[in-house]
Each structure stands twice: as structure tokens, then as C-alpha cells.
Amino acid sequence: MTIGKIAWDDTVLPFQLDLSDIRGRVARLDGVLNGILAQHDYPEPIEALVAEMTLLTALIGETMKLRWKLSLQVQTRGALRMIATDYFAPEAEGEPARIRAYASYDPDLVTKAPAYDQLEDGYFAVLIDQGPGTTPYQGITPLAGGALARCAESYFAQSEQIPTRFELNFGNVPQADGSFHWRAGGVMLQHMPKASPFAKDGGTGEGGLLRPEDLLRDDDDGENWRRVNFHLDTVDELELIGPDLPPTDLLVRLYHEENPRVFDAQPVRFGCTCSEDRVRQSLSIYSAKDIAHMTTPEGLVTADCQFCGAHYELDPQTVGFEADK
């Protein structure tokens, strides 16, 4: 099956199920994902992990009252060393949010095993930076559950104590011209925050981690959560990534009895904040002697952006805190 560009690609649609006190997001990524992956030549399992992290970043970033940047990170001792993603809030109403991502890995350790098997003994982290004059927030949870989506659910249960569910699909799908193109789609559900958690003595997840169900009593809230998740379990993988079912129609199919209410979709784009000025700023802590050690035989100080691949060449006399003014 081939899938072409469709109108709701690269958007995140917020919705609310008022009868169940549950909110959510539907995301469809196309150009964003290909913009990120085209910068690198990752092995297939690493590409899949970056795709999953990018999709999670889009869904989580849109849920937050973000003034500047949300970052997700995974660090492990396995074949995958690290994935870092950034979600930059829209600079003005109606403008797109921007996402970037990159991965580092040991090519000698990458196998043909499933993507998550490339991870070992690591953690999943969420970092929120609201800009100058604020203190960045960081929350960390161990890798567990067999998928990055399960790690994200564990983070929300452990750190935010908000029941959260992700249902994702992503892949490199064939196009009409015979080429392949990455697409991703997913649904995020969150029970509206409560005054206090109900789980007191550890959770039922791997290693005693909290799971979404551990935070809900066996009452109307718990029943609503189970019912809404039961319907999400019926979603078809192709329904998540398109092309024939708009996100609004997907919500009606899944939750017509819940009276879903949708809000304006948030467009997202691939975007990087690197610049020559930022490179110069990062080098400003080094002395002329340090800069000399960084200088190439061609007499240049060079830097490459790991996110977008931009290459910078600078005169060593003009960088560092002893630079010629």
C-alpha cells in the first residue's frame, strides 16, 4: 500500500472526552519525521526508535503550557547510546511548533533484533525549560515495559501521577514512485489530574513502577479509564497513520458515545535553533590555548550540529574569551 501526503499530516489535534473526564491528542507526522531522519543514515532499528521518540515528543509537547522548550532523552548502555529530542513552543498563536531529534549509537552493537532490544540499562527523561529567568525541570524514570511509549507512561505515573496511555504506529512505507517514506501517528490519553494519587505502596509495573491503573480507584474514574482504553485497543494501525481517516473521524469512530470535543490543531515542523552565534557562545568559555587545540590543520575551528547537520567553520582568532575583538 502506498500513502501520499494528506491534509492533516504534521499536526497534533487536542480533544476532550467530557463524559469521562479524559483529555487527549491525535498526532500525524510526515514531513517532520522525514526532515529529522534525512539528516542521518541510521540503521533501521535506530530509525524506528527515533521515530517513536519524535512522535512522543509531539504528543507530550502539545499537552503542556510550554513557553519555550520540552526535551525528551533516552540514555542506555546498549547499542543505542542516546536519543535527544526537542519540542519548541510556537513563537506566536497560529505558528507551528518545531521539533528536532538525533541519536547516537554503537554501530558494532546494533543487531537485527526488535528496536527496543537495542536499549539496555538506561533511563527515560523529560526536561522542561521555560526560558531565561526560570529553573529547568527534570524528571527521570527507568527504562521498562518493552517500548518507549510504556516508558513515557511510567514517567507520567511516577513523576506527574497522571494516568496516561499512548497508542502509536510508525514505519517506512512505500510510495507510488517506489521510494519509501516515514510516517507516524498516535493517540495520547490522560485522565484529568486529581488532587492526590491513590497508589501509596508502589505499583504493579516492572520493578514496582506505577502504571496508569494504579492511580485510579475502582469507581467511576477507574471505569471511565478502562472503557476509554478498551475502545482505543480497537484502533487499527493504519487508522493511526492515515491516509483515509481524518483524526476527527477517528475520534468519532472510537468515542462517539463519549461526545468528543476537539480544539484547533497545532501544526508542527522540523526545525533547529543552531546558528553561528550559538556556536560562538558555546566556545566563549575556552582560552586561546584551548582553541588552538581545536583548530584543524586548515586553520579553522569547525562545528557540526548533531540535530540538523549544519556545518560551521570559524576563524580561531575570533572565538573564545581571548578572541580578537
C-alpha positions in Angstrom: 0.0 0.0 0.0 1.3 3.5 -0.8 0.5 6.5 1.2 0.8 10.1 -0.1 0.8 13.5 1.6 -2.5 14.3 3.2 -4.0 17.4 4.7 -3.8 16.6 8.4 -0.1 15.5 8.3 2.3 17.2 10.7 -0.5 18.2 13.1 -1.5 17.4 16.7 -5.2 17.6 17.4 -6.3 18.2 21.0 -9.5 16.7 22.2 -11.5 16.1 25.3 -14.0 13.4 26.4 -16.1 15.4 28.8 -18.2 12.5 29.9 -15.1 10.6 31.1 -13.0 13.5 32.4 -10.3 12.5 29.9 -8.3 14.6 27.5 -6.1 13.5 24.6 -4.2 14.2 21.5 -4.1 12.7 18.0 -0.8 13.2 16.1 0.1 12.6 12.5 3.7 13.1 11.4 5.1 13.0 7.9 7.4 15.8 6.8 8.6 16.4 10.4 9.8 12.8 10.7 11.5 12.7 7.3 13.1 16.1 7.9 14.7 14.6 11.1 15.7 11.2 9.7 17.0 12.6 6.4 19.8 14.3 8.3 21.3 10.9 9.2 21.9 7.4 7.9 20.7 5.4 10.9 20.3 1.7 10.9 16.6 0.6 10.7 16.2 -0.2 14.5 17.7 3.2 15.4 15.4 5.0 12.9 12.4 3.3 14.5 13.4 4.4 18.0 14.0 8.0 16.8 10.6 7.9 15.1 8.9 6.7 18.3 10.6 9.4 20.4 9.7 12.1 17.9 6.0 11.1 17.9 6.0 11.0 21.7 7.7 14.5 21.8 4.9 15.9 19.5 2.1 14.5 21.7 3.6 15.4 25.0 4.8 18.8 23.9 1.3 19.9 22.8 -0.2 18.9 26.2 2.0 21.3 28.2 1.6 25.0 28.7 5.0 25.5 27.2 6.7 28.9 26.7 9.9 27.6 25.3 11.2 24.0 25.1 10.4 20.4 26.1 13.2 17.9 25.7 12.9 14.1 25.9 16.0 11.9 26.4 16.8 8.3 26.5 20.3 7.1 27.6 21.3 3.5 27.7 24.4 1.2 27.8 23.1 -0.8 24.8 23.6 -0.4 21.1 21.6 2.8 21.4 23.6 5.3 23.5 21.2 8.2 23.4 18.2 9.8 21.8 17.6 13.5 22.3 14.5 15.4 21.1 13.4 19.0 21.5 9.9 20.5 21.0 9.9 24.3 20.7 6.7 26.0 21.5 5.1 28.2 18.8 6.5 31.7 18.9 3.1 33.2 18.3 -0.5 32.0 18.0 -1.2 30.1 14.8 2.5 29.4 14.1 3.9 25.9 14.1 5.8 24.2 16.9 9.2 22.9 15.9 10.7 19.5 16.6 14.3 18.2 16.2 15.9 14.9 17.2 19.1 12.9 16.9 20.5 9.6 18.2 24.0 8.3 19.0 24.7 4.6 18.8 27.4 2.0 18.6 27.3 0.5 15.1 29.1 -2.6 16.2 26.4 -3.5 18.7 23.3 -2.8 16.5 21.5 -6.1 15.6 18.5 -7.1 13.6 16.6 -7.6 16.8 13.5 -5.5 17.5 14.2 -1.8 18.1 13.7 -1.8 21.8 16.2 -4.6 22.2 18.9 -2.1 21.2 18.4 -0.5 24.7 19.9 -1.7 27.9 20.2 -0.4 31.5 19.1 3.2 30.9 16.6 5.8 31.7 13.9 8.0 30.1 14.0 11.7 31.0 11.7 14.6 30.5 13.1 18.1 30.7 11.1 21.3 30.6 12.8 24.7 30.1 10.5 27.7 30.2 13.3 30.1 29.2 15.5 32.7 30.8 14.8 33.5 34.4 13.2 30.1 35.2 14.6 26.9 36.7 14.5 23.9 34.3 12.6 20.9 35.5 13.8 17.3 35.0 12.0 14.0 35.7 13.6 10.6 35.2 12.2 7.1 35.1 13.9 3.7 34.4 13.5 2.1 31.1 10.8 -0.5 31.4 7.8 -2.0 29.7 9.3 -3.0 26.3 8.6 0.2 24.4 9.5 3.9 24.7 5.7 4.6 24.9 5.5 2.5 28.0 8.5 4.4 29.5 6.6 7.7 28.9 3.5 6.3 30.6 5.7 5.3 33.5 7.1 8.8 33.7 3.7 10.4 33.9 2.6 7.8 36.6 5.7 8.2 38.7 6.6 11.9 38.3 3.3 13.6 37.5 0.9 10.9 39.0 -1.4 11.3 36.0 -2.8 8.2 34.3 -1.5 8.3 30.7 -1.8 6.0 27.7 -0.1 6.1 24.3 -1.1 4.1 21.3 1.4 4.6 18.4 2.2 3.4 14.9 5.2 4.4 12.7 7.0 2.9 9.8 8.8 3.4 6.5 6.0 3.0 4.0 6.2 2.6 0.2 5.3 5.5 -2.1 3.8 5.4 -5.6 7.3 6.0 -7.2 8.8 3.1 -5.4 10.6 5.1 -2.8 10.0 4.8 1.0 8.8 7.5 3.3 8.5 7.6 7.1 5.1 8.2 8.6 3.9 8.1 12.2 0.6 8.5 14.0 -0.7 8.1 17.5 -3.2 8.8 20.3 -2.4 10.0 23.8 -4.9 9.8 26.6 -4.7 11.4 30.0 -7.1 11.3 32.9 -7.6 14.9 34.2 -5.3 15.5 37.2 -6.6 14.7 40.6 -5.8 16.3 43.9 -3.7 13.4 45.1 -2.6 9.9 43.9 -4.3 6.8 45.2 -1.3 4.5 44.9 0.8 4.5 48.1 2.9 1.4 48.3 4.5 1.0 44.8 2.9 0.0 41.6 2.2 -3.2 39.6 4.6 -2.3 36.7 8.0 -3.7 36.0 10.3 -3.3 39.1 7.4 -1.9 41.1 6.9 1.1 38.9 3.5 2.7 38.9 1.1 2.0 36.0 -1.8 4.3 35.0 -4.3 1.8 36.5 -2.5 2.1 39.9 -3.6 5.7 40.2 -7.3 5.2 39.9 -9.8 3.8 42.4 -12.3 1.2 41.4 -15.0 3.8 41.0 -16.4 5.9 38.1 -12.9 7.3 37.3 -11.5 3.8 37.0 -14.4 2.6 35.0 -14.2 5.5 32.6 -10.5 4.9 32.1 -11.0 1.2 31.4 -13.8 1.9 29.0 -12.0 4.6 27.0 -8.8 2.4 26.8 -10.9 -0.6 25.7 -12.1 1.5 22.7 -8.5 2.6 22.0 -7.5 -1.0 21.9 -9.7 -1.5 18.8 -7.8 1.0 16.7 -6.2 -0.3 13.6 -2.5 0.5 12.9 -3.4 2.0 9.5 -6.0 4.2 11.2 -3.3 5.8 13.2 -1.1 6.9 10.3 -3.8 7.6 7.7 -4.4 8.1 4.8 -8.2 7.7 4.6 -9.4 8.5 8.1 -9.0 12.1 9.4 -8.2 12.4 13.1 -11.7 13.8 13.8 -13.3 10.8 12.1 -11.1 8.5 14.1 -12.3 10.1 17.3 -15.9 9.7 16.3 -15.3 6.0 15.5 -13.6 5.3 18.8 -15.6 7.6 21.1 -18.9 8.7 19.6 -20.6 7.7 22.9 -18.2 10.0 24.8 -19.2 13.1 22.9 -15.6 14.0 21.9 -14.8 17.7 21.7 -12.0 18.8 19.5 -9.9 22.0 19.5 -7.7 23.7 17.0 -5.0 21.5 15.6 -1.4 22.5 16.3 0.9 22.3 13.2 4.4 21.0 13.8 7.5 21.4 11.6 11.1 20.1 11.6 13.2 23.0 12.9 16.6 23.6 14.5 17.8 26.5 16.6 21.5 26.2 15.8 23.4 29.2 14.5 26.9 30.6 14.2 26.2 32.9 17.1 25.2 29.9 19.3 28.4 28.1 18.3 30.5 31.2 19.2 28.7 31.4 22.5 29.4 27.7 23.3 33.1 28.4 22.6 33.3 31.5 24.7 34.4 29.6 27.8 37.7 28.5 26.2 41.0 30.2 26.2 43.2 30.9 23.1 45.3 27.8 24.1 42.2 25.6 24.2 41.0 27.0 20.9 44.4 26.2 19.4 43.9 22.5 20.3 40.5 22.6 18.5 41.9 24.2 15.3 42.2 22.0 12.2 45.3 21.7 10.0 43.5 24.1 7.6 43.5 26.7 10.3 39.7 26.6 11.2 37.6 25.8 14.2 34.7 23.6 12.9 31.4 22.5 14.5 28.6 20.3 13.3 25.1 20.4 14.6 24.0 16.9 15.6 20.3 17.7 15.1 20.3 19.2 11.6 23.8 18.5 10.2 24.7 22.2 9.7 28.5 22.7 9.4 30.2 25.8 10.8 33.8 27.0 10.0 35.2 29.8 12.2 38.4 31.7 12.4 40.1 30.7 15.6 41.2 34.2 16.2 37.5 35.2 16.6 36.3 32.6 19.2 37.0 32.1 22.9 37.1 34.6 25.7 40.5 35.8 24.4 39.3 36.4 20.9 40.3 39.4 18.9 37.5 42.0 19.1 
